[in-house]
Amino acid sequence: MLRHVVMFRYATGTSIEQRAAVIAGLRELPAMVPEIRGYHVGEDAGLVEGNFDFAVVAEFDNADGYRAYAANADHLALIASTIRPVIAERAAVQFDGD
Amino acid sequence: MLRHVVMFRYATGTSIEQRAAVIAGLRELPAMVPEIRGYHVGEDAGLVEGNFDFAVVAEFDNADGYRAYAANADHLALIASTIRPVIAERAAVQFDGD
């Protein structure tokens, strides 16, 4: 399995509605990207100071599945319309494992 | 479920042996921390430029499970002896979900 983990900080001034649109949009992707095997999205729970604001853990059969997700047109449209305009910082890793 | 996702960049000059000790040490934690429900660790697969170097996705029943992990003595000893000395940057999120 190839696991893609990515987290983001919102830009200053991002509204509650904009944040909700990001999370809702991401949660629609498993229905649009057939290569997704597992998909977990959520806003930071507020347990620890200094955390990023939200994260995605996405699971694929292999690196080709991740590449298909990264290049998927619906995914790219969501990034362009809803995510990129409100993101200040991004951190990501893809790793193989069980 | 409470999912803890965390990623790190190694400090410049971190050796292959030091990196291997970090990953091996983390992979021993599920046997030492009874609150862990799922635990996935790996070095970045090198698919994308600019990524962090490795990530952990840890699953717990709830926030109390995460707090027990964060405060676990074996975990803290590994951080102090093996992880913190070679880490340049850390990013984390904990989020609730299925």
N, CA and C atoms of all chains as a GROMACS GRO file, in nm:
protein
  588
    1MET      N    1   0.084  -0.120   0.000
    1MET     CA    2   0.000   0.000   0.000
    1MET      C    3   0.087   0.125   0.000
    2LEU      N    4   0.045   0.225  -0.074
    2LEU     CA    5   0.112   0.356  -0.075
    2LEU      C    6   0.022   0.453   0.000
    3ARG      N    7   0.075   0.512   0.106
    3ARG     CA    8  -0.002   0.605   0.188
    3ARG      C    9   0.047   0.747   0.160
    4HIS      N   10  -0.045   0.835   0.127
    4HIS     CA   11  -0.016   0.977   0.104
    4HIS      C   12  -0.069   1.055   0.223
    5VAL      N   13   0.022   1.123   0.294
    5VAL     CA   14  -0.022   1.206   0.406
    5VAL      C   15   0.018   1.349   0.376
    6VAL      N   16  -0.078   1.438   0.396
    6VAL     CA   17  -0.054   1.579   0.364
    6VAL      C   18  -0.129   1.664   0.465
    7MET      N   19  -0.067   1.774   0.505
    7MET     CA   20  -0.133   1.864   0.600
    7MET      C   21  -0.110   2.008   0.556
    8PHE      N   22  -0.200   2.095   0.602
    8PHE     CA   23  -0.203   2.233   0.554
    8PHE      C   24  -0.229   2.328   0.670
    9ARG      N   25  -0.178   2.450   0.652
    9ARG     CA   26  -0.221   2.561   0.737
    9ARG      C   27  -0.303   2.657   0.650
   10TYR      N   28  -0.414   2.704   0.703
   10TYR     CA   29  -0.494   2.804   0.634
   10TYR      C   30  -0.426   2.941   0.640
   11ALA      N   31  -0.446   3.018   0.537
   11ALA     CA   32  -0.400   3.157   0.537
   11ALA      C   33  -0.481   3.236   0.639
   12THR      N   34  -0.419   3.340   0.694
   12THR     CA   35  -0.489   3.430   0.785
   12THR      C   36  -0.612   3.488   0.715
   13GLY      N   37  -0.724   3.489   0.785
   13GLY     CA   38  -0.845   3.546   0.728
   13GLY      C   39  -0.935   3.444   0.660
   14THR      N   40  -0.893   3.319   0.652
   14THR     CA   41  -0.979   3.216   0.593
   14THR      C   42  -1.105   3.202   0.678
   15SER      N   43  -1.223   3.206   0.615
   15SER     CA   44  -1.349   3.204   0.689
   15SER      C   45  -1.390   3.061   0.725
   16ILE      N   46  -1.482   3.051   0.818
   16ILE     CA   47  -1.537   2.919   0.855
   16ILE      C   48  -1.600   2.853   0.733
   17GLU      N   49  -1.667   2.933   0.649
   17GLU     CA   50  -1.732   2.878   0.530
   17GLU      C   51  -1.627   2.825   0.432
   18GLN      N   52  -1.520   2.897   0.415
   18GLN     CA   53  -1.413   2.850   0.325
   18GLN      C   54  -1.350   2.721   0.377
   19ARG      N   55  -1.330   2.714   0.508
   19ARG     CA   56  -1.273   2.591   0.567
   19ARG      C   57  -1.368   2.474   0.546
   20ALA      N   58  -1.497   2.499   0.568
   20ALA     CA   59  -1.595   2.391   0.551
   20ALA      C   60  -1.598   2.343   0.406
   21ALA      N   61  -1.582   2.436   0.310
   21ALA     CA   62  -1.584   2.398   0.169
   21ALA      C   63  -1.463   2.312   0.133
   22VAL      N   64  -1.349   2.341   0.195
   22VAL     CA   65  -1.230   2.258   0.170
   22VAL      C   66  -1.254   2.115   0.217
   23ILE      N   67  -1.301   2.101   0.340
   23ILE     CA   68  -1.321   1.966   0.396
   23ILE      C   69  -1.429   1.892   0.319
   24ALA      N   70  -1.539   1.960   0.289
   24ALA     CA   71  -1.648   1.894   0.215
   24ALA      C   72  -1.603   1.854   0.076
   25GLY      N   73  -1.526   1.941   0.012
   25GLY     CA   74  -1.478   1.909  -0.123
   25GLY      C   75  -1.386   1.789  -0.122
   26LEU      N   76  -1.296   1.784  -0.026
   26LEU     CA   77  -1.205   1.669  -0.016
   26LEU      C   78  -1.284   1.540   0.008
   27ARG      N   79  -1.387   1.548   0.089
   27ARG     CA   80  -1.464   1.426   0.121
   27ARG      C   81  -1.543   1.374   0.002
   28GLU      N   82  -1.557   1.455  -0.102
   28GLU     CA   83  -1.623   1.406  -0.224
   28GLU      C   84  -1.527   1.331  -0.315
   29LEU      N   85  -1.398   1.344  -0.292
   29LEU     CA   86  -1.302   1.287  -0.388
   29LEU      C   87  -1.306   1.134  -0.398
   30PRO      N   88  -1.328   1.062  -0.290
   30PRO     CA   89  -1.330   0.915  -0.308
   30PRO      C   90  -1.434   0.867  -0.409
   31ALA      N   91  -1.543   0.943  -0.425
   31ALA     CA   92  -1.644   0.905  -0.524
   31ALA      C   93  -1.602   0.942  -0.666
   32MET      N   94  -1.498   1.022  -0.679
   32MET     CA   95  -1.456   1.073  -0.809
   32MET      C   96  -1.324   1.014  -0.856
   33VAL      N   97  -1.248   0.954  -0.767
   33VAL     CA   98  -1.113   0.906  -0.800
   33VAL      C   99  -1.110   0.755  -0.774
   34PRO      N  100  -1.121   0.674  -0.880
   34PRO     CA  101  -1.136   0.530  -0.857
   34PRO      C  102  -1.014   0.464  -0.795
   35GLU      N  103  -0.898   0.526  -0.800
   35GLU     CA  104  -0.777   0.465  -0.743
   35GLU      C  105  -0.770   0.474  -0.592
   36ILE      N  106  -0.856   0.556  -0.530
   36ILE     CA  107  -0.852   0.571  -0.384
   36ILE      C  108  -0.901   0.443  -0.317
   37ARG      N  109  -0.822   0.392  -0.221
   37ARG     CA  110  -0.860   0.272  -0.146
   37ARG      C  111  -0.908   0.306  -0.005
   38GLY      N  112  -0.858   0.416   0.049
   38GLY     CA  113  -0.901   0.465   0.180
   38GLY      C  114  -0.874   0.614   0.184
   39TYR      N  115  -0.959   0.690   0.256
   39TYR     CA  116  -0.944   0.835   0.252
   39TYR      C  117  -0.997   0.893   0.383
   40HIS      N  118  -0.912   0.962   0.456
   40HIS     CA  119  -0.946   1.015   0.588
   40HIS      C  120  -0.906   1.162   0.590
   41VAL      N  121  -1.000   1.248   0.622
   41VAL     CA  122  -0.979   1.393   0.620
   41VAL      C  123  -1.034   1.452   0.749
   42GLY      N  124  -0.963   1.547   0.807
   42GLY     CA  125  -1.021   1.614   0.922
   42GLY      C  126  -0.944   1.737   0.963
   43GLU      N  127  -1.016   1.825   1.034
   43GLU     CA  128  -0.951   1.943   1.092
   43GLU      C  129  -0.882   1.903   1.223
   44ASP      N  130  -0.775   1.971   1.252
   44ASP     CA  131  -0.700   1.943   1.375
   44ASP      C  132  -0.791   1.954   1.498
   45ALA      N  133  -0.775   1.858   1.588
   45ALA     CA  134  -0.864   1.847   1.703
   45ALA      C  135  -0.832   1.947   1.815
   46GLY      N  136  -0.724   2.022   1.802
   46GLY     CA  137  -0.694   2.123   1.902
   46GLY      C  138  -0.630   2.070   2.029
   47LEU      N  139  -0.572   1.952   2.020
   47LEU     CA  140  -0.511   1.892   2.140
   47LEU      C  141  -0.373   1.948   2.170
   48VAL      N  142  -0.303   1.999   2.067
   48VAL     CA  143  -0.162   2.037   2.080
   48VAL      C  144  -0.141   2.173   2.012
   49GLU      N  145  -0.073   2.263   2.080
   49GLU     CA  146  -0.039   2.393   2.022
   49GLU      C  147   0.058   2.378   1.904
   50GLY      N  148   0.042   2.462   1.803
   50GLY     CA  149   0.139   2.466   1.695
   50GLY      C  150   0.113   2.370   1.581
   51ASN      N  151   0.008   2.290   1.591
   51ASN     CA  152  -0.024   2.198   1.483
   51ASN      C  153  -0.065   2.270   1.355
   52PHE      N  154  -0.059   2.198   1.244
   52PHE     CA  155  -0.123   2.243   1.121
   52PHE      C  156  -0.275   2.236   1.140
   53ASP      N  157  -0.350   2.288   1.039
   53ASP     CA  158  -0.495   2.304   1.056
   53ASP      C  159  -0.579   2.185   1.011
   54PHE      N  160  -0.536   2.113   0.909
   54PHE     CA  161  -0.610   1.993   0.871
   54PHE      C  162  -0.518   1.899   0.796
   55ALA      N  163  -0.561   1.774   0.786
   55ALA     CA  164  -0.479   1.671   0.723
   55ALA      C  165  -0.564   1.576   0.641
   56VAL      N  166  -0.496   1.512   0.544
   56VAL     CA  167  -0.555   1.405   0.463
   56VAL      C  168  -0.462   1.285   0.472
   57VAL      N  169  -0.519   1.167   0.497
   57VAL     CA  170  -0.447   1.041   0.483
   57VAL      C  171  -0.519   0.962   0.375
   58ALA      N  172  -0.451   0.942   0.261
   58ALA     CA  173  -0.512   0.873   0.147
   58ALA      C  174  -0.432   0.747   0.117
   59GLU      N  175  -0.504   0.637   0.089
   59GLU     CA  176  -0.440   0.507   0.068
   59GLU      C  177  -0.464   0.459  -0.076
   60PHE      N  178  -0.358   0.408  -0.136
   60PHE     CA  179  -0.361   0.360  -0.274
   60PHE      C  180  -0.291   0.225  -0.281
   61ASP      N  181  -0.318   0.151  -0.388
   61ASP     CA  182  -0.251   0.022  -0.405
   61ASP      C  183  -0.100   0.040  -0.420
   62ASN      N  184  -0.060   0.148  -0.487
   62ASN     CA  185   0.081   0.167  -0.519
   62ASN      C  186   0.103   0.310  -0.568
   63ALA      N  187   0.226   0.341  -0.606
   63ALA     CA  188   0.260   0.478  -0.647
   63ALA      C  189   0.178   0.522  -0.769
   64ASP      N  190   0.147   0.430  -0.859
   64ASP     CA  191   0.066   0.469  -0.974
   64ASP      C  192  -0.073   0.516  -0.932
   65GLY      N  193  -0.129   0.454  -0.829
   65GLY     CA  194  -0.258   0.499  -0.778
   65GLY      C  195  -0.249   0.640  -0.724
   66TYR      N  196  -0.142   0.668  -0.650
   66TYR     CA  197  -0.122   0.805  -0.601
   66TYR      C  198  -0.106   0.904  -0.716
   67ARG      N  199  -0.027   0.866  -0.815
   67ARG     CA  200  -0.006   0.957  -0.929
   67ARG      C  201  -0.138   0.986  -1.001
   68ALA      N  202  -0.224   0.886  -1.013
   68ALA     CA  203  -0.354   0.908  -1.078
   68ALA      C  204  -0.438   1.007  -0.997
   69TYR      N  205  -0.433   0.994  -0.865
   69TYR     CA  206  -0.504   1.087  -0.776
   69TYR      C  207  -0.447   1.228  -0.792
   70ALA      N  208  -0.314   1.238  -0.790
   70ALA     CA  209  -0.251   1.370  -0.799
   70ALA      C  210  -0.284   1.440  -0.930
   71ALA      N  211  -0.307   1.362  -1.036
   71ALA     CA  212  -0.334   1.418  -1.169
   71ALA      C  213  -0.483   1.419  -1.204
   72ASN      N  214  -0.568   1.369  -1.115
   72ASN     CA  215  -0.712   1.359  -1.144
   72ASN      C  216  -0.774   1.498  -1.167
   73ALA      N  217  -0.855   1.510  -1.271
   73ALA     CA  218  -0.908   1.641  -1.309
   73ALA      C  219  -1.001   1.699  -1.202
   74ASP      N  220  -1.084   1.616  -1.141
   74ASP     CA  221  -1.172   1.667  -1.035
   74ASP      C  222  -1.092   1.715  -0.915
   75HIS      N  223  -0.988   1.641  -0.882
   75HIS     CA  224  -0.900   1.679  -0.772
   75HIS      C  225  -0.831   1.812  -0.802
   76LEU      N  226  -0.777   1.825  -0.922
   76LEU     CA  227  -0.707   1.949  -0.959
   76LEU      C  228  -0.803   2.067  -0.962
   77ALA      N  229  -0.927   2.044  -1.004
   77ALA     CA  230  -1.026   2.152  -1.006
   77ALA      C  231  -1.056   2.198  -0.863
   78LEU      N  232  -1.068   2.102  -0.771
   78LEU     CA  233  -1.093   2.138  -0.631
   78LEU      C  234  -0.977   2.217  -0.574
   79ILE      N  235  -0.855   2.175  -0.603
   79ILE     CA  236  -0.738   2.247  -0.555
   79ILE      C  237  -0.740   2.391  -0.605
   80ALA      N  238  -0.764   2.407  -0.734
   80ALA     CA  239  -0.758   2.541  -0.795
   80ALA      C  240  -0.869   2.632  -0.744
   81SER      N  241  -0.989   2.577  -0.729
   81SER     CA  242  -1.105   2.662  -0.697
   81SER      C  243  -1.118   2.691  -0.548
   82THR      N  244  -1.082   2.593  -0.464
   82THR     CA  245  -1.126   2.596  -0.325
   82THR      C  246  -1.011   2.586  -0.225
   83ILE      N  247  -0.908   2.508  -0.259
   83ILE     CA  248  -0.802   2.483  -0.161
   83ILE      C  249  -0.689   2.585  -0.173
   84ARG      N  250  -0.629   2.593  -0.292
   84ARG     CA  251  -0.510   2.678  -0.304
   84ARG      C  252  -0.535   2.823  -0.260
   85PRO      N  253  -0.652   2.882  -0.288
   85PRO     CA  254  -0.673   3.022  -0.248
   85PRO      C  255  -0.667   3.046  -0.097
   86VAL      N  256  -0.681   2.943  -0.015
   86VAL     CA  257  -0.686   2.965   0.130
   86VAL      C  258  -0.570   2.898   0.205
   87ILE      N  259  -0.470   2.848   0.133
   87ILE     CA  260  -0.362   2.772   0.197
   87ILE      C  261  -0.236   2.858   0.211
   88ALA      N  262  -0.181   2.858   0.332
   88ALA     CA  263  -0.056   2.930   0.357
   88ALA      C  264   0.065   2.837   0.356
   89GLU      N  265   0.045   2.709   0.395
   89GLU     CA  266   0.158   2.618   0.411
   89GLU      C  267   0.110   2.475   0.392
   90ARG      N  268   0.196   2.393   0.331
   90ARG     CA  269   0.163   2.253   0.301
   90ARG      C  270   0.283   2.167   0.334
   91ALA      N  271   0.257   2.046   0.388
   91ALA     CA  272   0.364   1.950   0.416
   91ALA      C  273   0.313   1.812   0.376
   92ALA      N  274   0.397   1.732   0.308
   92ALA     CA  275   0.350   1.603   0.257
   92ALA      C  276   0.459   1.497   0.262
   93VAL      N  277   0.414   1.372   0.273
   93VAL     CA  278   0.498   1.252   0.259
   93VAL      C  279   0.413   1.146   0.192
   94GLN      N  280   0.475   1.068   0.102
   94GLN     CA  281   0.414   0.943   0.055
   94GLN      C  282   0.507   0.829   0.099
   95PHE      N  283   0.448   0.724   0.156
   95PHE     CA  284   0.534   0.613   0.198
   95PHE      C  285   0.467   0.478   0.175
   96ASP      N  286   0.550   0.380   0.149
   96ASP     CA  287   0.504   0.242   0.129
   96ASP      C  288   0.493   0.170   0.262
   97GLY      N  289   0.403   0.075   0.271
   97GLY     CA  290   0.391  -0.004   0.393
   97GLY      C  291   0.263  -0.084   0.393
   98ASP      N  292   0.239  -0.145   0.510
   98ASP     CA  293   0.118  -0.225   0.519
   98ASP      C  294   0.002  -0.136   0.564
   99MET      N  295  -1.259   0.729   1.592
   99MET     CA  296  -1.114   0.709   1.593
   99MET      C  297  -1.041   0.843   1.590
  100LEU      N  298  -0.933   0.850   1.664
  100LEU     CA  299  -0.847   0.969   1.661
  100LEU      C  300  -0.720   0.930   1.585
  101ARG      N  301  -0.695   1.004   1.476
  101ARG     CA  302  -0.576   0.975   1.394
  101ARG      C  303  -0.471   1.084   1.418
  102HIS      N  304  -0.352   1.041   1.450
  102HIS     CA  305  -0.238   1.132   1.471
  102HIS      C  306  -0.146   1.118   1.350
  103VAL      N  307  -0.126   1.228   1.278
  103VAL     CA  308  -0.034   1.224   1.164
  103VAL      C  309   0.076   1.324   1.191
  104VAL      N  310   0.198   1.279   1.170
  104VAL     CA  311   0.313   1.364   1.199
  104VAL      C  312   0.422   1.333   1.098
  105MET      N  313   0.491   1.438   1.056
  105MET     CA  314   0.601   1.418   0.960
  105MET      C  315   0.719   1.503   1.001
  106PHE      N  316   0.836   1.462   0.954
  106PHE     CA  317   0.961   1.522   0.999
  106PHE      C  318   1.057   1.540   0.882
  107ARG      N  319   1.143   1.640   0.896
  107ARG     CA  320   1.262   1.651   0.810
  107ARG      C  321   1.384   1.624   0.897
  108TYR      N  322   1.475   1.544   0.843
  108TYR     CA  323   1.602   1.520   0.912
  108TYR      C  324   1.693   1.642   0.901
  109ALA      N  325   1.772   1.660   1.004
  109ALA     CA  326   1.875   1.763   1.001
  109ALA      C  327   1.981   1.726   0.898
  110THR      N  328   2.044   1.826   0.840
  110THR     CA  329   2.155   1.804   0.748
  110THR      C  330   2.263   1.722   0.818
  111GLY      N  331   2.312   1.621   0.749
  111GLY     CA  332   2.418   1.540   0.805
  111GLY      C  333   2.371   1.415   0.877
  112THR      N  334   2.240   1.396   0.887
  112THR     CA  335   2.188   1.274   0.950
  112THR      C  336   2.231   1.153   0.866
  113SER      N  337   2.287   1.052   0.931
  113SER     CA  338   2.341   0.937   0.859
  113SER      C  339   2.233   0.835   0.827
  114ILE      N  340   2.266   0.746   0.734
  114ILE     CA  341   2.173   0.638   0.702
  114ILE      C  342   2.145   0.553   0.826
  115GLU      N  343   2.248   0.531   0.908
  115GLU     CA  344   2.229   0.451   1.029
  115GLU      C  345   2.135   0.521   1.128
  116GLN      N  346   2.151   0.652   1.141
  116GLN     CA  347   2.062   0.727   1.231
  116GLN      C  348   1.918   0.723   1.181
  117ARG      N  349   1.902   0.735   1.048
  117ARG     CA  350   1.766   0.729   0.992
  117ARG      C  351   1.705   0.592   1.016
  118ALA      N  352   1.783   0.488   0.996
  118ALA     CA  353   1.732   0.353   1.016
  118ALA      C  354   1.693   0.330   1.162
  119ALA      N  355   1.768   0.389   1.255
  119ALA     CA  356   1.738   0.373   1.398
  119ALA      C  357   1.606   0.442   1.433
  120VAL      N  358   1.579   0.556   1.370
  120VAL     CA  359   1.452   0.625   1.395
  120VAL      C  360   1.335   0.538   1.350
  121ILE      N  361   1.343   0.488   1.229
  121ILE     CA  362   1.230   0.409   1.176
  121ILE      C  363   1.214   0.280   1.255
  122ALA      N  364   1.324   0.213   1.284
  122ALA     CA  365   1.315   0.087   1.360
  122ALA      C  366   1.261   0.112   1.500
  123GLY      N  367   1.305   0.220   1.563
  123GLY     CA  368   1.256   0.252   1.696
  123GLY      C  369   1.107   0.279   1.698
  124LEU      N  370   1.060   0.356   1.598
  124LEU     CA  371   0.917   0.385   1.592
  124LEU      C  372   0.837   0.256   1.572
  125ARG      N  373   0.891   0.166   1.491
  125ARG     CA  374   0.815   0.043   1.462
  125ARG      C  375   0.805  -0.050   1.583
  126GLU      N  376   0.886  -0.025   1.686
  126GLU     CA  377   0.874  -0.103   1.810
  126GLU      C  378   0.764  -0.050   1.902
  127LEU      N  379   0.718   0.072   1.877
  127LEU     CA  380   0.625   0.135   1.972
  127LEU      C  381   0.491   0.062   1.986
  128PRO      N  382   0.433   0.007   1.878
  128PRO     CA  383   0.304  -0.061   1.899
  128PRO      C  384   0.310  -0.173   2.002
  129ALA      N  385   0.426  -0.236   2.018
  129ALA     CA  386   0.439  -0.342   2.120
  129ALA      C  387   0.454  -0.285   2.260
  130MET      N  388   0.480  -0.154   2.269
  130MET     CA  389   0.507  -0.091   2.399
  130MET      C  390   0.394   0.000   2.446
  131VAL      N  391   0.306   0.039   2.356
  131VAL     CA  392   0.202   0.138   2.388
  131VAL      C  393   0.066   0.072   2.364
  132PRO      N  394   0.000   0.029   2.473
  132PRO     CA  395  -0.122  -0.051   2.453
  132PRO      C  396  -0.237   0.026   2.390
  133GLU      N  397  -0.234   0.159   2.395
  133GLU     CA  398  -0.344   0.237   2.338
  133GLU      C  399  -0.340   0.244   2.185
  134ILE      N  400  -0.229   0.203   2.122
  134ILE     CA  401  -0.219   0.211   1.976
  134ILE      C  402  -0.312   0.109   1.912
  135ARG      N  403  -0.394   0.154   1.817
  135ARG     CA  404  -0.485   0.065   1.743
  135ARG      C  405  -0.433   0.036   1.602
  136GLY      N  406  -0.360   0.129   1.545
  136GLY     CA  407  -0.298   0.110   1.414
  136GLY      C  408  -0.177   0.200   1.407
  137TYR      N  409  -0.071   0.157   1.336
  137TYR     CA  410   0.053   0.235   1.337
  137TYR      C  411   0.126   0.212   1.205
  138HIS      N  412   0.148   0.319   1.131
  138HIS     CA  413   0.208   0.311   0.999
  138HIS      C  414   0.322   0.413   0.992
  139VAL      N  415   0.441   0.366   0.959
  139VAL     CA  416   0.561   0.449   0.958
  139VAL      C  417   0.636   0.425   0.829
  140GLY      N  418   0.688   0.530   0.767
  140GLY     CA  419   0.773   0.506   0.653
  140GLY      C  420   0.847   0.629   0.607
  141GLU      N  421   0.958   0.604   0.538
  141GLU     CA  422   1.033   0.714   0.476
  141GLU      C  423   0.965   0.754   0.345
  142ASP      N  424   0.977   0.881   0.314
  142ASP     CA  425   0.919   0.933   0.191
  142ASP      C  426   0.967   0.854   0.069
  143ALA      N  427   0.873   0.822  -0.019
  143ALA     CA  428   0.902   0.736  -0.134
  143ALA      C  429   0.976   0.808  -0.248
  144GLY      N  430   0.992   0.940  -0.237
  144GLY     CA  431   1.068   1.011  -0.340
  144GLY      C  432   0.991   1.039  -0.467
  145LEU      N  433   0.858   1.040  -0.457
  145LEU     CA  434   0.775   1.064  -0.576
  145LEU      C  435   0.763   1.212  -0.608
  146VAL      N  436   0.777   1.299  -0.507
  146VAL     CA  437   0.749   1.442  -0.522
  146VAL      C  438   0.861   1.523  -0.458
  147GLU      N  439   0.909   1.624  -0.527
  147GLU     CA  440   1.011   1.713  -0.472
  147GLU      C  441   0.954   1.795  -0.356
  148GLY      N  442   1.037   1.820  -0.257
  148GLY     CA  443   1.000   1.911  -0.150
  148GLY      C  444   0.928   1.848  -0.033
  149ASN      N  445   0.904   1.719  -0.041
  149ASN     CA  446   0.837   1.650   0.070
  149ASN      C  447   0.922   1.648   0.196
  150PHE      N  448   0.855   1.623   0.310
  150PHE     CA  449   0.926   1.589   0.432
  150PHE      C  450   0.990   1.451   0.416
  151ASP      N  451   1.070   1.407   0.516
  151ASP     CA  452   1.151   1.284   0.499
  151ASP      C  453   1.083   1.156   0.546
  152PHE      N  454   1.000   1.165   0.650
  152PHE     CA  455   0.926   1.045   0.692
  152PHE      C  456   0.802   1.087   0.767
  153ALA      N  457   0.710   0.991   0.780
  153ALA     CA  458   0.581   1.020   0.844
  153ALA      C  459   0.538   0.903   0.930
  154VAL      N  460   0.451   0.935   1.026
  154VAL     CA  461   0.383   0.837   1.110
  154VAL      C  462   0.233   0.866   1.102
  155VAL      N  463   0.153   0.762   1.082
  155VAL     CA  464   0.008   0.770   1.096
  155VAL      C  465  -0.029   0.672   1.207
  156ALA      N  466  -0.076   0.724   1.320
  156ALA     CA  467  -0.109   0.641   1.436
  156ALA      C  468  -0.257   0.657   1.467
  157GLU      N  469  -0.322   0.544   1.498
  157GLU     CA  470  -0.466   0.543   1.522
  157GLU      C  471  -0.495   0.501   1.665
  158PHE      N  472  -0.589   0.575   1.726
  158PHE     CA  473  -0.629   0.553   1.865
  158PHE      C  474  -0.781   0.554   1.874
  159ASP      N  475  -0.834   0.499   1.984
  159ASP     CA  476  -0.979   0.502   2.001
  159ASP      C  477  -1.031   0.645   2.014
  160ASN      N  478  -0.951   0.730   2.079
  160ASN     CA  479  -0.998   0.865   2.109
  160ASN      C  480  -0.879   0.950   2.152
  161ALA      N  481  -0.907   1.074   2.191
  161ALA     CA  482  -0.801   1.166   2.228
  161ALA      C  483  -0.722   1.117   2.349
  162ASP      N  484  -0.790   1.049   2.441
  162ASP     CA  485  -0.717   0.996   2.558
  162ASP      C  486  -0.613   0.893   2.516
  163GLY      N  487  -0.645   0.813   2.414
  163GLY     CA  488  -0.547   0.718   2.363
  163GLY      C  489  -0.424   0.789   2.308
  164TYR      N  490  -0.448   0.895   2.232
  164TYR     CA  491  -0.336   0.974   2.180
  164TYR      C  492  -0.254   1.034   2.293
  165ARG      N  493  -0.322   1.089   2.394
  165ARG     CA  494  -0.250   1.152   2.506
  165ARG      C  495  -0.162   1.049   2.579
  166ALA      N  496  -0.214   0.927   2.591
  166ALA     CA  497  -0.135   0.822   2.657
  166ALA      C  498  -0.010   0.790   2.576
  167TYR      N  499  -0.024   0.784   2.444
  167TYR     CA  500   0.090   0.763   2.353
  167TYR      C  501   0.190   0.877   2.367
  168ALA      N  502   0.139   1.000   2.364
  168ALA     CA  503   0.228   1.116   2.368
  168ALA      C  504   0.307   1.121   2.499
  169ALA      N  505   0.249   1.067   2.605
  169ALA     CA  506   0.313   1.072   2.737
  169ALA      C  507   0.382   0.941   2.774
  170ASN      N  508   0.374   0.840   2.686
  170ASN     CA  509   0.430   0.707   2.719
  170ASN      C  510   0.582   0.715   2.740
  171ALA      N  511   0.631   0.650   2.846
  171ALA     CA  512   0.773   0.662   2.882
  171ALA      C  513   0.865   0.603   2.774
  172ASP      N  514   0.828   0.491   2.715
  172ASP     CA  515   0.912   0.433   2.609
  172ASP      C  516   0.916   0.524   2.487
  173HIS      N  517   0.803   0.584   2.454
  173HIS     CA  518   0.795   0.678   2.343
  173HIS      C  519   0.883   0.800   2.370
  174LEU      N  520   0.872   0.855   2.490
  174LEU     CA  521   0.952   0.974   2.523
  174LEU      C  522   1.100   0.942   2.524
  175ALA      N  523   1.136   0.821   2.568
  175ALA     CA  524   1.278   0.783   2.569
  175ALA      C  525   1.332   0.772   2.426
  176LEU      N  526   1.251   0.717   2.335
  176LEU     CA  527   1.292   0.708   2.195
  176LEU      C  528   1.310   0.847   2.134
  177ILE      N  529   1.216   0.937   2.163
  177ILE     CA  530   1.226   1.074   2.112
  177ILE      C  531   1.356   1.137   2.160
  178ALA      N  532   1.383   1.124   2.289
  178ALA     CA  533   1.499   1.193   2.346
  178ALA      C  534   1.631   1.135   2.296
  179SER      N  535   1.638   1.002   2.284
  179SER     CA  536   1.765   0.936   2.251
  179SER      C  537   1.794   0.935   2.102
  180THR      N  538   1.690   0.921   2.019
  180THR     CA  539   1.711   0.881   1.880
  180THR      C  540   1.649   0.977   1.780
  181ILE      N  541   1.533   1.034   1.812
  181ILE     CA  542   1.460   1.116   1.714
  181ILE      C  543   1.500   1.263   1.723
  182ARG      N  544   1.484   1.321   1.842
  182ARG     CA  545   1.506   1.467   1.852
  182ARG      C  546   1.644   1.510   1.805
  183PRO      N  547   1.750   1.430   1.833
  183PRO     CA  548   1.884   1.475   1.791
  183PRO      C  549   1.902   1.488   1.640
  184VAL      N  550   1.814   1.428   1.560
  184VAL     CA  551   1.836   1.430   1.414
  184VAL      C  552   1.723   1.501   1.339
  185ILE      N  553   1.634   1.570   1.412
  185ILE     CA  554   1.518   1.631   1.348
  185ILE      C  555   1.537   1.782   1.330
  186ALA      N  556   1.511   1.829   1.208
  186ALA     CA  557   1.518   1.972   1.180
  186ALA      C  558   1.380   2.037   1.181
  187GLU      N  559   1.275   1.962   1.145
  187GLU     CA  560   1.143   2.022   1.129
  187GLU      C  561   1.037   1.915   1.153
  188ARG      N  562   0.926   1.956   1.214
  188ARG     CA  563   0.817   1.864   1.247
  188ARG      C  564   0.686   1.931   1.214
  189ALA      N  565   0.589   1.854   1.164
  189ALA     CA  566   0.454   1.904   1.136
  189ALA      C  567   0.356   1.797   1.179
  190ALA      N  568   0.246   1.837   1.247
  190ALA     CA  569   0.154   1.738   1.302
  190ALA      C  570   0.010   1.787   1.298
  191VAL      N  571  -0.081   1.691   1.291
  191VAL     CA  572  -0.226   1.712   1.305
  191VAL      C  573  -0.282   1.590   1.376
  192GLN      N  574  -0.378   1.610   1.466
  192GLN     CA  575  -0.462   1.501   1.515
  192GLN      C  576  -0.604   1.531   1.473
  193PHE      N  577  -0.673   1.431   1.419
  193PHE     CA  578  -0.812   1.456   1.378
  193PHE      C  579  -0.900   1.336   1.404
  194ASP      N  580  -1.026   1.367   1.432
  194ASP     CA  581  -1.128   1.264   1.454
  194ASP      C  582  -1.188   1.221   1.322
  195GLY      N  583  -1.232   1.097   1.317
  195GLY     CA  584  -1.300   1.050   1.196
  195GLY      C  585  -1.314   0.900   1.197
  196ASP      N  586  -1.357   0.847   1.085
  196ASP     CA  587  -1.376   0.703   1.077
  196ASP      C  588  -1.247   0.635   1.030
   0.00000   0.00000   0.00000
